[in-house]
């Protein structure tokens, strides 16, 4: 597959379901009101930096090795989406539905997650330095494993643990996580050394 570029293209209202893309440059593209379910973006050269993906249905989408730095994903449905080895520095996930979304070996520094809904969401080996989780809602089995949460802000975050479908209640887990000047839901500041 050859690399191609759609820099700042307007794809408003288009349907692009179930596609596979590698090496495509979509930086600054406008996808407003497009349907991008089940798309797979993989390999070096995938570039969504600065793209507008807000309020889209990106359920089951897969972003591997993609540069999505500064992308606007606010209000997007990212149910069961997967971000692996992606660069999402400065991306906006405010008010997004991140149910069963997976982030693995992903740079999420300076991301905005304020007001996002996270149920069974997983963060593994992620850089979350200076990320903003204020007023996010965490439910059932959200996990942070081997993540750097330096200066992350969880102030006002709701950690709601409840039973679902007669299963044991889930929990929010912080395993082998690095805290430094991390603001927790009650305003307390955590440090790994403390």
C-alpha positions in Angstrom: 0.0 0.0 0.0 1.4 3.4 -0.9 1.5 6.4 1.4 -0.8 9.2 0.5 -1.8 12.5 1.9 -5.1 14.2 2.6 -3.8 17.2 4.6 -6.6 19.5 5.8 -9.2 17.6 3.6 -12.9 18.1 4.5 -14.5 14.7 4.9 -17.6 16.0 6.6 -20.5 13.6 6.6 -18.6 10.8 4.7 -18.9 7.1 5.6 -15.6 5.3 5.9 -16.6 2.1 7.7 -14.4 -1.0 8.0 -11.4 0.3 6.2 -7.7 -0.3 6.7 -5.2 2.6 6.2 -1.5 2.6 6.5 0.9 5.5 5.8 -1.9 8.1 5.3 -1.4 11.7 6.3 -4.7 13.1 7.5 -3.3 16.0 9.6 -5.7 18.8 10.1 -8.6 16.9 8.4 -12.2 17.7 9.2 -14.3 14.5 9.8 -17.3 16.2 11.4 -20.4 14.0 11.3 -18.5 11.2 9.5 -18.9 7.6 10.4 -15.6 6.0 11.1 -16.5 2.8 12.9 -14.2 -0.2 12.8 -11.5 1.6 10.9 -7.9 0.4 11.4 -5.0 2.8 11.1 -1.6 1.2 11.5 2.0 1.6 10.7 4.5 4.5 10.5 3.3 7.5 8.7 -0.3 7.6 10.0 -0.9 11.2 10.9 -4.0 12.7 12.5 -2.3 15.5 14.2 -4.6 18.5 14.7 -7.6 16.7 13.0 -11.1 17.3 14.1 -12.7 14.0 15.2 -15.1 15.5 17.7 -18.5 13.9 18.3 -17.8 11.0 15.9 -18.6 7.4 16.3 -15.2 5.7 16.4 -16.4 2.5 18.0 -14.0 -0.4 17.5 -11.5 1.9 15.7 -7.8 0.8 16.0 -5.0 3.4 16.0 -1.6 1.8 16.0 1.7 3.8 15.7 -0.5 6.8 14.7 0.4 10.4 15.4 -2.8 12.0 16.7 -1.1 14.7 18.6 -3.4 17.7 19.2 -6.4 15.9 17.7 -9.9 16.9 18.8 -11.7 13.8 20.0 -14.1 15.6 22.4 -17.5 14.1 22.7 -16.4 11.1 20.5 -17.7 7.6 21.0 -14.6 5.5 21.4 -16.3 2.4 22.7 -13.8 -0.5 22.5 -11.3 1.6 20.5 -7.7 0.7 20.7 -4.7 3.0 20.8 -1.3 1.2 20.7 2.1 2.9 20.5 0.2 6.1 19.4 1.3 9.7 20.0 -1.8 11.6 21.4 0.2 14.4 23.1 -2.2 17.3 23.7 -5.3 15.5 22.3 -8.7 16.4 23.6 -10.9 13.6 24.9 -13.3 15.8 26.9 -16.8 14.4 27.3 -15.8 11.3 25.2 -17.2 7.8 25.9 -14.1 5.7 26.5 -15.9 2.5 27.6 -13.6 -0.5 27.2 -11.1 1.6 25.4 -7.5 0.5 25.6 -4.4 2.7 25.6 -1.1 0.7 25.5 2.4 2.2 25.3 0.8 5.5 24.3 1.9 9.1 24.9 -1.1 10.9 26.5 0.8 13.8 28.0 -1.1 17.0 28.3 -4.4 15.3 27.2 -7.7 16.6 28.3 -10.1 13.9 29.7 -12.3 16.3 31.6 -15.9 15.0 31.8 -15.0 11.8 30.0 -16.9 8.5 30.8 -14.5 5.6 31.5 -15.9 2.1 32.1 -13.4 -0.8 32.0 -10.9 1.5 30.4 -7.3 0.4 30.5 -4.0 2.4 30.5 -0.8 0.4 30.2 2.7 1.7 29.9 1.3 5.2 29.2 2.8 8.6 29.6 0.1 10.7 31.2 2.2 13.7 32.4 0.2 16.9 32.9 -3.1 15.1 31.7 -6.4 16.6 32.9 -9.0 14.1 34.3 -11.0 16.7 36.1 -14.7 15.7 36.5 -14.2 12.5 34.6 -16.4 9.5 35.6 -14.5 6.2 36.2 -16.6 3.0 36.6 -15.9 -0.7 37.0 -12.4 -1.9 36.3 -10.6 1.1 35.1 -6.9 0.4 35.4 -3.6 2.3 35.2 -0.6 0.0 35.0 3.0 1.2 34.8 1.9 4.7 33.9 3.6 8.0 34.6 1.0 10.3 36.2 3.3 13.2 37.0 1.2 16.4 37.6 -2.0 14.6 36.3 -5.1 16.3 37.7 -7.9 14.0 39.0 -9.6 16.7 41.0 -13.4 16.2 41.1 -13.1 12.8 39.3 -15.8 10.4 40.3 -14.7 6.8 41.1 -18.0 4.9 41.0 -17.8 1.2 41.7 -21.0 -0.8 41.2 -22.1 -4.3 40.5 -23.0 -4.9 36.8 -25.0 -7.9 35.6 -24.5 -9.8 38.9 -20.7 -9.8 38.5 -18.4 -8.8 41.3 -17.9 -5.0 41.4 -15.0 -3.6 39.5 -12.5 -1.2 40.8 -10.1 1.5 39.8 -6.6 0.1 40.0 -3.3 1.9 40.1 -0.5 -0.7 39.7 3.2 0.2 39.5 2.2 3.8 38.8 4.5 6.8 39.2 2.9 9.8 41.0 4.7 13.1 41.4 2.6 16.2 42.3 -0.5 14.3 41.1 -3.7 15.9 42.2 -6.2 13.3 43.4 -10.1 13.6 43.5 -10.1 15.2 47.0 -7.4 17.7 46.1 -4.7 15.9 47.9 -1.3 15.8 46.1 0.3 12.3 45.8 4.0 11.6 45.3 5.5 8.1 44.8 8.2 8.9 47.3 5.6 9.6 50.1 
